[in-house]
Amino acid sequence: MDERLKKQMDFILEVDKVKNIMRQTYLADGKRKENDAEHSWHLALMAVLLKEYAPKEVDLSKVIPMVLIHDLVEIDAGDTYAYDDDGAKTKRAREKKGADRIFGLLPEDQGKWLYDLWEEFEAYETPEAKYAHMLDNSQPLFLNDATDGISWVEHGVKKSQIYKRNSRTGEGAPKIWEYMQELIDKHVEKGHVIGDI
């Protein structure tokens, strides 16, 4: 095996670990929590299906790999729950260290490409990054809706927390953000989300 293929195979086997990173969001059937691999797959499918709602043209050949790799850093950094204020304080440093190691396993050109895509996602500036963030923020909300807010109830989530996390979600797809707000209000009425605003 040549060195390039060896590095690619090492990376492919290393990122299999993302299947063991459990999130706080339940699957739509409510039977168990999803893992990062399932989450990323769901975002990639949503990217294709919901593209028409992006306010600007987005390049799916960039968005799909972006959402597939955006959580690989959690192999080292662990998943930081969306409403974990303490974990958020160290999240960037932990994830940056993970990105350096994990993308560093690849041949230099591929490692740089994926690292740059990850940084683009984190920077939240390009149409593709904004669209990817909309997907990343809306998917757990849709699953919470499907499960009568199990995760929200478990964590005592407030409406203000959801709105703070989603303060820029509308930049990626205004119509999807409007729909998300309808769902949030429904769950405030049902008592699954604390209505503090």
N, CA, C and O of each residue as an XYZ file, in Angstrom:
788
protein
N       0.855     -1.184      0.000
C       0.000      0.000      0.000
C       0.895      1.240      0.000
O       1.856      1.329      0.764
N       0.558      2.200     -0.875
C       1.370      3.415     -0.886
C       0.986      4.325      0.284
O      -0.053      4.132      0.916
N       1.820      5.297      0.559
C       1.659      6.155      1.734
C       0.352      6.955      1.706
O      -0.301      7.114      2.737
N      -0.024      7.452      0.536
C      -1.253      8.247      0.425
C      -2.480      7.402      0.789
O      -3.322      7.829      1.579
N      -2.572      6.214      0.212
C      -3.702      5.335      0.499
C      -3.701      4.923      1.969
O      -4.762      4.831      2.587
N      -2.522      4.676      2.531
C      -2.443      4.318      3.950
C      -3.016      5.432      4.819
O      -3.777      5.164      5.748
N      -2.658      6.679      4.524
C      -3.176      7.813      5.298
C      -4.691      7.925      5.144
O      -5.401      8.178      6.118
N      -5.177      7.739      3.937
C      -6.621      7.807      3.702
C      -7.346      6.705      4.472
O      -8.391      6.951      5.075
N      -6.795      5.499      4.452
C      -7.427      4.392      5.174
C      -7.354      4.604      6.686
O      -8.305      4.293      7.403
N      -6.229      5.134      7.169
C      -6.115      5.439      8.604
C      -7.203      6.428      9.020
O      -7.828      6.264     10.068
N      -7.427      7.452      8.200
C      -8.460      8.449      8.481
C      -9.846      7.807      8.459
O     -10.649      8.026      9.365
N     -10.122      7.021      7.430
C     -11.437      6.382      7.285
C     -11.753      5.517      8.509
O     -12.878      5.535      9.007
N     -10.773      4.767      8.987
C     -11.007      3.925     10.161
C     -11.093      4.758     11.442
O     -11.869      4.431     12.339
N     -10.311      5.819     11.534
C     -10.358      6.682     12.723
C     -11.723      7.350     12.861
O     -12.279      7.406     13.958
N     -12.262      7.854     11.757
C     -13.530      8.586     11.856
C     -14.722      7.657     12.072
O     -15.833      8.129     12.313
N     -14.509      6.349     11.989
C     -15.570      5.417     12.357
C     -15.984      5.644     13.817
O     -17.100      5.307     14.213
N     -15.077      6.215     14.607
C     -15.354      6.487     16.023
C     -16.488      7.501     16.217
O     -17.068      7.590     17.299
N     -16.802      8.265     15.159
C     -17.867      9.270     15.289
C     -19.219      8.584     15.547
O     -20.154      9.202     16.058
N     -19.302      7.305     15.187
C     -20.538      6.547     15.433
C     -20.765      6.298     16.924
O     -21.869      5.941     17.337
N     -19.719      6.488     17.727
C     -19.824      6.287     19.179
C     -20.027      7.586     19.951
O     -20.137      7.564     21.177
N     -20.078      8.712     19.253
C     -20.296      9.999     19.922
C     -21.803     10.229     19.997
O     -22.454     10.519     18.994
N     -22.333     10.094     21.192
C     -23.780     10.218     21.381
C     -24.165     11.664     21.641
O     -23.468     12.399     22.340
N     -25.272     12.044     21.073
C     -25.819     13.399     21.218
C     -26.966     13.376     22.227
O     -27.345     12.312     22.718
N     -27.512     14.537     22.531
C     -28.627     14.618     23.478
C     -29.986     14.518     22.800
O     -31.012     14.414     23.474
N     -29.999     14.548     21.473
C     -31.244     14.497     20.722
C     -31.658     13.052     20.464
O     -30.839     12.217     20.082
N     -32.918     12.777     20.676
C     -33.466     11.442     20.416
C     -33.816     11.275     18.942
O     -34.113     12.246     18.246
N     -33.774     10.027     18.479
C     -34.292      9.709     17.152
C     -35.787     10.026     17.123
O     -36.418     10.152     18.172
N     -36.343     10.153     15.937
C     -37.752     10.533     15.792
C     -38.705      9.572     16.494
O     -39.801      9.970     16.891
N     -38.301      8.308     16.652
C     -39.181      7.359     17.338
C     -39.038      7.441     18.862
O     -39.780      6.783     19.591
N     -38.088      8.247     19.342
C     -37.914      8.455     20.778
C     -37.296      7.292     21.531
O     -37.224      7.337     22.759
N     -36.848      6.250     20.840
C     -36.355      5.047     21.521
C     -34.928      5.177     22.042
O     -34.564      4.542     23.031
N     -34.118      6.004     21.373
C     -32.745      6.200     21.829
C     -32.226      7.523     21.273
O     -32.841      8.139     20.402
N     -31.084      7.938     21.799
C     -30.452      9.158     21.311
C     -29.659      8.850     20.044
O     -29.177      7.735     19.845
N     -29.537      9.862     19.198
C     -28.783      9.679     17.955
C     -27.289      9.855     18.218
O     -26.879     10.426     19.228
N     -26.488      9.348     17.279
C     -25.046      9.585     17.357
C     -24.647     10.604     16.291
O     -25.450     10.968     15.432
N     -23.401     11.054     16.359
C     -22.932     12.090     15.431
C     -22.994     11.654     13.974
O     -23.281     12.471     13.100
N     -22.731     10.382     13.699
C     -22.767      9.903     12.313
C     -24.188      9.986     11.756
O     -24.393     10.411     10.619
N     -25.155      9.583     12.558
C     -26.559      9.662     12.124
C     -26.972     11.114     11.909
O     -27.659     11.439     10.940
N     -26.551     11.970     12.812
C     -26.848     13.405     12.696
C     -26.273     13.962     11.393
O     -26.972     14.654     10.652
N     -25.012     13.665     11.112
C     -24.357     14.201      9.918
C     -24.996     13.668      8.640
O     -25.170     14.409      7.673
N     -25.344     12.380      8.636
C     -26.046     11.813      7.476
C     -27.369     12.535      7.239
O     -27.713     12.859      6.103
N     -28.104     12.782      8.316
C     -29.403     13.445      8.214
C     -29.243     14.842      7.622
O     -30.042     15.261      6.784
N     -28.202     15.566      8.061
C     -27.947     16.915      7.538
C     -27.626     16.867      6.045
O     -28.085     17.721      5.287
N     -26.840     15.873      5.616
C     -26.484     15.770      4.200
C     -27.733     15.551      3.346
O     -27.866     16.150      2.278
N     -28.632     14.708      3.804
C     -29.880     14.480      3.081
C     -30.743     15.740      3.073
O     -31.308     16.108      2.043
N     -30.840     16.393      4.219
C     -31.609     17.640      4.305
C     -31.020     18.707      3.391
O     -31.758     19.493      2.796
N     -29.691     18.739      3.275
C     -29.032     19.734      2.419
C     -29.542     19.641      0.987
O     -29.772     20.659      0.333
N     -29.714     18.419      0.508
C     -30.200     18.199     -0.854
C     -31.675     18.579     -0.964
O     -32.078     19.258     -1.908
N     -32.471     18.140     -0.002
C     -33.923     18.319     -0.090
C     -34.394     19.746      0.155
O     -35.396     20.167     -0.421
N     -33.690     20.497      0.998
C     -34.161     21.830      1.400
C     -33.428     22.981      0.722
O     -33.613     24.141      1.090
N     -32.603     22.668     -0.258
C     -31.777     23.689     -0.921
C     -32.605     24.858     -1.457
O     -32.140     25.998     -1.450
N     -33.803     24.591     -1.913
C     -34.632     25.652     -2.504
C     -34.970     26.765     -1.506
O     -35.394     27.846     -1.915
N     -34.786     26.514     -0.198
C     -35.120     27.522      0.815
C     -33.939     28.410      1.194
O     -34.102     29.366      1.952
N     -32.761     28.104      0.676
C     -31.597     28.964      0.928
C     -31.813     30.295      0.206
O     -32.204     30.298     -0.961
N     -31.570     31.419      0.871
C     -31.830     32.715      0.234
C     -30.838     33.048     -0.878
O     -31.127     33.880     -1.739
N     -29.685     32.411     -0.866
C     -28.685     32.591     -1.921
C     -28.327     31.221     -2.456
O     -28.518     30.210     -1.779
N     -27.810     31.191     -3.669
C     -27.380     29.927     -4.265
C     -26.284     29.309     -3.397
O     -25.329     29.984     -3.012
N     -26.433     28.035     -3.099
C     -25.411     27.330     -2.328
C     -24.871     26.165     -3.154
O     -25.596     25.537     -3.926
N     -23.592     25.898     -2.971
C     -22.901     24.836     -3.683
C     -22.962     23.566     -2.842
O     -22.268     23.446     -1.833
N     -23.799     22.617     -3.265
C     -23.956     21.376     -2.506
C     -22.679     20.546     -2.490
O     -22.483     19.737     -1.583
N     -21.806     20.733     -3.481
C     -20.550     19.992     -3.468
C     -19.633     20.495     -2.352
O     -18.617     19.873     -2.042
N     -19.999     21.610     -1.765
C     -19.286     22.132     -0.600
C     -20.081     21.858      0.686
O     -19.510     21.475      1.708
N     -21.385     22.054      0.622
C     -22.226     21.888      1.805
C     -22.233     20.440      2.300
O     -22.121     20.195      3.501
N     -22.362     19.488      1.387
C     -22.470     18.089      1.812
C     -21.216     17.616      2.546
O     -21.340     17.072      3.643
N     -20.008     17.799      1.988
C     -18.851     17.402      2.793
C     -18.724     18.221      4.076
O     -18.240     17.713      5.088
N     -19.151     19.478      4.043
C     -19.082     20.319      5.240
C     -19.904     19.730      6.378
O     -19.431     19.644      7.511
N     -21.135     19.323      6.076
C     -21.973     18.767      7.150
C     -21.542     17.350      7.526
O     -21.757     16.920      8.659
N     -20.939     16.626      6.590
C     -20.466     15.284      6.918
C     -19.258     15.308      7.854
O     -19.061     14.376      8.634
N     -18.446     16.371      7.781
C     -17.225     16.411      8.598
C     -17.318     17.360      9.788
O     -16.417     17.364     10.628
N     -18.373     18.163      9.889
C     -18.383     19.237     10.889
C     -18.272     18.740     12.327
O     -17.776     19.471     13.184
N     -18.715     17.528     12.612
C     -18.652     16.999     13.975
C     -17.555     15.948     14.181
O     -17.471     15.358     15.258
N     -16.721     15.704     13.180
C     -15.646     14.724     13.362
C     -14.712     15.117     14.501
O     -14.125     14.253     15.152
N     -14.574     16.416     14.743
C     -13.698     16.897     15.825
C     -14.172     16.395     17.183
O     -13.395     16.352     18.136
N     -15.441     16.015     17.274
C     -15.990     15.548     18.542
C     -15.467     14.164     18.930
O     -15.676     13.716     20.058
N     -14.790     13.488     18.005
C     -14.117     12.233     18.358
C     -13.140     12.508     19.493
O     -13.010     11.702     20.415
N     -12.460     13.636     19.427
C     -11.518     14.038     20.484
C     -12.161     14.986     21.492
O     -11.926     14.866     22.695
N     -12.969     15.925     21.008
C     -13.501     16.988     21.856
C     -14.747     16.584     22.632
O     -15.090     17.224     23.626
N     -15.428     15.527     22.191
C     -16.707     15.161     22.787
C     -17.805     16.083     22.285
O     -17.531     17.164     21.763
N     -19.040     15.652     22.444
C     -20.181     16.477     22.041
C     -20.459     17.493     23.135
O     -20.551     17.140     24.310
N     -20.591     18.744     22.750
C     -20.984     19.798     23.684
C     -22.458     20.077     23.438
O     -22.842     20.538     22.363
N     -23.280     19.795     24.438
C     -24.719     20.003     24.294
C     -25.003     21.466     23.955
O     -24.348     22.370     24.471
N     -25.968     21.682     23.100
C     -26.289     23.017     22.592
C     -26.495     24.049     23.695
O     -26.193     25.226     23.497
N     -26.997     23.634     24.842
C     -27.320     24.594     25.910
C     -26.419     24.432     27.127
O     -26.805     24.781     28.243
N     -25.223     23.906     26.912
C     -24.228     23.723     27.973
C     -23.291     24.931     27.981
O     -22.298     24.961     27.254
N     -23.615     25.919     28.806
C     -22.825     27.157     28.845
C     -21.395     26.917     29.315
O     -20.464     27.535     28.798
N     -21.211     26.031     30.285
C     -19.857     25.751     30.770
C     -19.027     25.053     29.695
O     -17.874     25.418     29.466
N     -19.600     24.065     29.044
C     -18.892     23.356     27.985
C     -18.548     24.261     26.813
O     -17.519     24.083     26.161
N     -19.417     25.236     26.548
C     -19.187     26.161     25.435
C     -17.925     26.997     25.640
O     -17.309     27.447     24.673
N     -17.544     27.203     26.898
C     -16.365     28.036     27.189
C     -15.082     27.409     26.659
O     -14.160     28.131     26.279
N     -15.002     26.099     26.626
C     -13.778     25.413     26.175
C     -13.964     24.704     24.834
O     -13.042     24.059     24.334
N     -15.147     24.826     24.260
C     -15.476     24.085     23.044
C     -14.512     24.384     21.897
O     -13.995     23.456     21.274
N     -14.266     25.645     21.613
C     -13.418     26.008     20.465
C     -12.014     25.400     20.608
O     -11.489     24.818     19.658
N     -11.422     25.533     21.772
C     -10.055     25.012     21.978
C     -10.027     23.492     21.834
O      -9.124     22.939     21.207
N     -11.029     22.814     22.420
C     -11.078     21.351     22.324
C     -11.267     20.899     20.881
O     -10.617     19.960     20.420
N     -12.165     21.580     20.177
C     -12.463     21.187     18.801
C     -11.308     21.524     17.857
O     -11.037     20.765     16.927
N     -10.638     22.625     18.076
C      -9.489     23.001     17.240
C      -8.390     21.948     17.375
O      -7.788     21.540     16.382
N      -8.137     21.518     18.592
C      -7.131     20.476     18.832
C      -7.534     19.179     18.116
O      -6.696     18.515     17.506
N      -8.805     18.832     18.196
C      -9.301     17.641     17.503
C      -9.181     17.769     15.994
O      -8.807     16.811     15.317
N      -9.496     18.944     15.460
C      -9.397     19.174     14.012
C      -7.955     19.013     13.539
O      -7.696     18.383     12.513
N      -7.030     19.581     14.288
C      -5.611     19.475     13.922
C      -5.192     18.006     13.833
O      -4.537     17.604     12.872
N      -5.566     17.216     14.822
C      -5.158     15.813     14.837
C      -5.878     14.993     13.770
O      -5.245     14.283     12.988
N      -7.198     15.098     13.744
C      -7.988     14.222     12.872
C      -7.750     14.528     11.395
O      -7.487     13.615     10.613
N      -7.840     15.804     11.004
C      -7.617     16.133      9.597
C      -6.137     15.980      9.228
O      -5.794     15.810      8.058
N      -5.271     16.041     10.238
C      -3.845     15.828     10.027
C      -3.483     14.394      9.680
O      -2.360     14.131      9.251
N      -4.408     13.467      9.855
C      -4.165     12.073      9.487
C      -4.142     11.877      7.971
O      -3.519     10.942      7.469
N      -4.816     12.753      7.258
C      -4.967     12.617      5.807
C      -3.727     13.099      5.055
O      -2.880     13.782      5.631
N      -3.613     12.746      3.768
C      -2.608     13.392      2.935
C      -2.820     14.915      3.018
O      -3.946     15.382      3.187
N      -1.746     15.664      2.898
C      -1.797     17.102      3.170
C      -2.891     17.843      2.404
O      -3.583     18.681      2.981
N      -3.059     17.545      1.103
C      -4.055     18.272      0.308
C      -5.480     17.999      0.811
O      -6.287     18.922      0.916
N      -5.784     16.746      1.117
C      -7.126     16.415      1.605
C      -7.341     16.912      3.026
O      -8.424     17.392      3.361
N      -6.317     16.799      3.863
C      -6.423     17.298      5.226
C      -6.690     18.787      5.261
O      -7.519     19.261      6.037
N      -5.982     19.526      4.414
C      -6.175     20.981      4.355
C      -7.574     21.320      3.837
O      -8.233     22.221      4.357
N      -8.021     20.595      2.814
C      -9.354     20.831      2.252
C     -10.431     20.651      3.321
O     -11.294     21.514      3.483
N     -10.385     19.534      4.049
C     -11.408     19.292      5.068
C     -11.258     20.237      6.259
O     -12.255     20.702      6.813
N     -10.026     20.520      6.651
C      -9.810     21.474      7.746
C     -10.370     22.846      7.363
O     -11.034     23.491      8.174
N     -10.108     23.287      6.149
C     -10.617     24.584      5.682
C     -12.145     24.589      5.626
O     -12.773     25.594      5.961
N     -12.744     23.480      5.205
C     -14.218     23.381      5.208
C     -14.761     23.485      6.630
O     -15.766     24.154      6.871
N     -14.089     22.819      7.570
C     -14.514     22.872      8.968
C     -14.411     24.312      9.493
O     -15.322     24.796     10.166
N     -13.309     24.985      9.186
C     -13.132     26.382      9.617
C     -14.178     27.293      8.962
O     -14.676     28.223      9.597
N     -14.506     27.027      7.700
C     -15.535     27.813      7.019
C     -16.881     27.649      7.720
O     -17.610     28.620      7.921
N     -17.200     26.412      8.086
C     -18.426     26.159      8.833
C     -18.416     26.941     10.145
O     -19.391     27.612     10.483
N     -17.322     26.851     10.870
C     -17.206     27.525     12.164
C     -17.304     29.044     12.034
O     -17.859     29.705     12.911
N     -16.770     29.598     10.948
C     -16.768     31.057     10.759
C     -18.161     31.606     10.472
O     -18.437     32.766     10.776
N     -19.052     30.787      9.887
C     -20.462     31.158      9.704
C     -20.628     32.387      8.807
O     -21.493     33.221      9.070
N     -19.820     32.513      7.762
C     -19.874     33.711      6.919
C     -20.388     33.463      5.501
O     -21.139     34.282      4.971
N     -20.002     32.362      4.884
C     -20.375     32.108      3.487
C     -21.821     31.596      3.404
O     -22.358     31.087      4.387
N     -22.445     31.731      2.227
C     -23.795     31.168      2.075
C     -23.848     29.681      2.429
O     -24.825     29.212      3.013
N     -22.784     28.936      2.071
C     -22.752     27.504      2.371
C     -22.693     27.252      3.872
O     -23.373     26.360      4.379
N     -21.891     28.027      4.581
C     -21.781     27.863      6.037
C     -23.089     28.240      6.722
O     -23.510     27.571      7.665
N     -23.723     29.288      6.262
C     -25.001     29.705      6.856
C     -26.075     28.639      6.622
O     -26.871     28.339      7.512
N     -26.085     28.080      5.424
C     -27.044     27.023      5.112
C     -26.746     25.774      5.960
O     -27.664     25.149      6.489
N     -25.477     25.422      6.082
C     -25.086     24.260      6.886
C     -25.467     24.456      8.350
O     -25.921     23.513      8.998
N     -25.290     25.658      8.879
C     -25.688     25.931     10.261
C     -27.199     25.832     10.438
O     -27.678     25.338     11.459
N     -27.946     26.301      9.443
C     -29.400     26.168      9.523
C     -29.774     24.691      9.637
O     -30.641     24.323     10.429
N     -29.112     23.849      8.840
C     -29.380     22.416      8.895
C     -29.012     21.849     10.262
O     -29.773     21.081     10.850
N     -27.841     22.233     10.759
C     -27.333     21.734     12.037
C     -28.222     22.153     13.200
O     -28.363     21.411     14.172
N     -28.817     23.326     13.109
C     -29.686     23.810     14.188
C     -31.129     23.329     14.054
O     -31.811     23.129     15.059
N     -31.589     23.145     12.837
C     -32.997     22.771     12.656
C     -33.232     21.271     12.872
O     -34.277     20.881     13.394
N     -32.289     20.442     12.485
C     -32.488     18.986     12.568
C     -32.801     18.529     13.994
O     -33.756     17.775     14.182
N     -32.034     18.956     15.013
C     -32.404     18.521     16.368
C     -33.752     19.078     16.821
O     -34.467     18.442     17.595
N     -34.090     20.262     16.334
C     -35.386     20.835     16.684
C     -36.513     20.004     16.064
O     -37.531     19.755     16.710
N     -36.331     19.579     14.820
C     -37.347     18.731     14.180
C     -37.496     17.404     14.924
O     -38.606     16.895     15.079
N     -36.376     16.851     15.380
C     -36.447     15.599     16.141
C     -37.098     15.818     17.499
O     -37.858     14.968     17.964
N     -36.813     16.938     18.136
C     -37.484     17.247     19.398
C     -38.990     17.371     19.192
O     -39.780     16.919     20.021
N     -39.373     17.982     18.091
C     -40.802     18.097     17.790
C     -41.424     16.710     17.628
O     -42.515     16.451     18.137
N     -40.729     15.822     16.922
C     -41.251     14.473     16.665
C     -41.387     13.650     17.941
O     -42.195     12.723     17.994
N     -40.602     13.980     18.975
C     -40.594     13.187     20.214
C     -41.283     13.905     21.374
O     -41.043     13.579     22.536
N     -42.124     14.865     21.067
C     -42.788     15.661     22.104
C     -41.788     16.313     23.058
O     -42.020     16.411     24.263
N     -40.672     16.752     22.485
C     -39.718     17.550     23.250
C     -38.973     16.804     24.342
O     -38.595     17.411     25.344
N     -38.751     15.507     24.180
C     -38.112     14.717     25.245
C     -36.829     15.368     25.736
O     -36.647     15.565     26.938
N     -35.946     15.701     24.813
C     -34.647     16.268     25.196
C     -34.810     17.634     25.852
O     -34.116     17.946     26.820
N     -35.717     18.443     25.332
C     -35.963     19.756     25.943
C     -36.447     19.600     27.383
O     -35.992     20.310     28.279
N     -37.363     18.676     27.594
C     -37.911     18.443     28.935
C     -36.815     17.942     29.874
O     -36.694     18.421     31.002
N     -36.019     16.982     29.410
C     -34.935     16.431     30.237
C     -33.964     17.509     30.717
O     -33.453     17.449     31.836
N     -33.720     18.482     29.866
C     -32.724     19.519     30.179
C     -33.333     20.843     30.636
O     -32.604     21.804     30.882
N     -34.647     20.904     30.750
C     -35.291     22.136     31.188
C     -34.976     23.321     30.287
O     -34.658     24.408     30.769
N     -35.064     23.111     28.993
C     -34.685     24.128     28.015
C     -35.718     25.250     27.962
O     -36.925     25.015     27.997
N     -35.202     26.476     27.877
C     -36.034     27.681     27.809
C     -36.120     28.191     26.375
O     -35.218     27.988     25.562
N     -37.214     28.847     26.097
C     -37.401     29.446     24.770
C     -36.269     30.410     24.458
O     -35.795     30.454     23.323
N     -35.830     31.175     25.430
C     -34.747     32.148     25.204
C     -33.454     31.444     24.791
O     -32.695     31.983     23.985
N     -33.192     30.260     25.323
C     -31.997     29.506     24.943
C     -32.068     29.069     23.481
O     -31.083     29.146     22.747
N     -33.251     28.609     23.075
C     -33.426     28.169     21.689
C     -33.255     29.356     20.747
O     -32.614     29.241     19.702
N     -33.831     30.493     21.121
C     -33.721     31.683     20.272
C     -32.292     32.204     20.221
O     -31.837     32.658     19.171
N     -31.587     32.146     21.328
C     -30.183     32.582     21.342
C     -29.350     31.690     20.425
O     -28.560     32.185     19.622
N     -29.527     30.387     20.544
C     -28.776     29.449     19.698
C     -29.092     29.657     18.224
O     -28.227     29.464     17.369
N     -30.308     30.043     17.928
C     -30.757     30.182     16.548
C     -30.814     31.632     16.065
O     -31.533     31.948     15.117
N     -30.061     32.503     16.714
C     -30.138     33.935     16.377
C     -29.791     34.220     14.918
O     -30.213     35.241     14.376
N     -29.030     33.337     14.275
C     -28.650     33.556     12.878
C     -29.200     32.482     11.934
O     -28.883     32.489     10.745
N     -30.009     31.575     12.441
C     -30.502     30.460     11.633
C     -31.254     30.943     10.400
O     -31.155     30.329      9.338
N     -31.993     32.018     10.526
C     -32.751     32.558      9.404
C     -31.888     32.995      8.240
O     -32.373     33.089      7.113
N     -30.609     33.266      8.492
C     -29.704     33.645      7.401
C     -29.484     32.478      6.439
O     -29.179     32.690      5.265
N     -29.636     31.269      6.923
C     -29.441     30.083      6.086
C     -30.678     29.652      5.340
O     -30.583     29.016      4.291
N     -31.851     29.992      5.874
C     -33.130     29.663      5.226
C     -34.254     30.316      6.035
O     -34.750     29.720      6.991
N     -34.657     31.527      5.666
C     -35.685     32.248      6.433
C     -36.989     31.459      6.620
O     -37.572     31.478      7.704
N     -37.443     30.773      5.579
C     -38.710     30.038      5.671
C     -38.602     28.886      6.672
O     -39.556     28.606      7.398
N     -37.449     28.221      6.715
C     -37.256     27.133      7.675
C     -37.246     27.697      9.091
O     -37.812     27.085      9.996
N     -36.616     28.850      9.301
C     -36.594     29.476     10.625
C     -38.007     29.859     11.058
O     -38.349     29.711     12.231
N     -38.826     30.343     10.139
C     -40.226     30.657     10.474
C     -40.957     29.394     10.944
O     -41.704     29.426     11.921
N     -40.732     28.291     10.238
C     -41.349     27.025     10.620
C     -40.843     26.577     11.995
O     -41.620     26.094     12.819
N     -39.558     26.736     12.233
C     -38.987     26.373     13.530
C     -39.648     27.174     14.656
O     -39.927     26.625     15.722
N     -39.897     28.453     14.428
C     -40.533     29.283     15.448
C     -41.944     28.788     15.766
O     -42.371     28.813     16.920
N     -42.659     28.342     14.740
C     -43.988     27.768     14.964
C     -43.888     26.539     15.873
O     -44.694     26.358     16.786
N     -42.885     25.700     15.603
C     -42.703     24.491     16.412
C     -42.321     24.840     17.853
O     -42.813     24.221     18.796
N     -41.461     25.812     18.014
C     -41.056     26.239     19.365
C     -42.277     26.715     20.143
O     -42.477     26.319     21.291
N     -43.089     27.560     19.524
C     -44.291     28.074     20.194
C     -45.241     26.940     20.573
O     -45.837     26.956     21.650
N     -45.377     25.967     19.692
C     -46.234     24.804     19.981
C     -45.745     24.091     21.241
O     -46.550     23.674     22.073
N     -44.419     23.951     21.380
C     -43.882     23.219     22.526
C     -43.847     24.059     23.799
O     -43.807     23.510     24.900
N     -43.862     25.363     23.662
C     -44.050     26.216     24.833
C     -45.480     25.996     25.353
O     -45.694     25.833     26.555
N     -46.442     25.995     24.443
C     -47.855     25.771     24.819
C     -48.056     24.410     25.464
O     -48.856     24.274     26.390
N     -47.339     23.404     24.985
C     -47.459     22.050     25.536
C     -46.681     21.870     26.844
O     -46.842     20.858     27.526
N     -45.840     22.845     27.195
C     -45.056     22.751     28.414
C     -43.739     22.006     28.268
O     -43.092     21.687     29.266
N     -43.333     21.725     27.024
C     -42.066     21.011     26.801
C     -40.869     21.968     26.806
O     -39.737     21.562     27.073
N     -41.135     23.230     26.509
C     -40.128     24.293     26.526
C     -40.618     25.354     27.488
O     -41.794     25.715     27.479
N     -39.709     25.857     28.324
C     -40.084     26.886     29.306
C     -40.232     28.222     28.569
O     -39.280     28.706     27.958
N     -41.416     28.804     28.632
C     -41.704     30.065     27.939
C     -41.271     31.266     28.745
O     -42.078     31.860     29.462
N     -40.017     31.628     28.638
C     -39.484     32.737     29.440
C     -39.380     34.052     28.665
O     -38.994     35.072     29.236
N     -39.717     34.043     27.384
C     -39.735     35.297     26.610
C     -41.006     35.345     25.767
O     -41.226     36.312     25.038
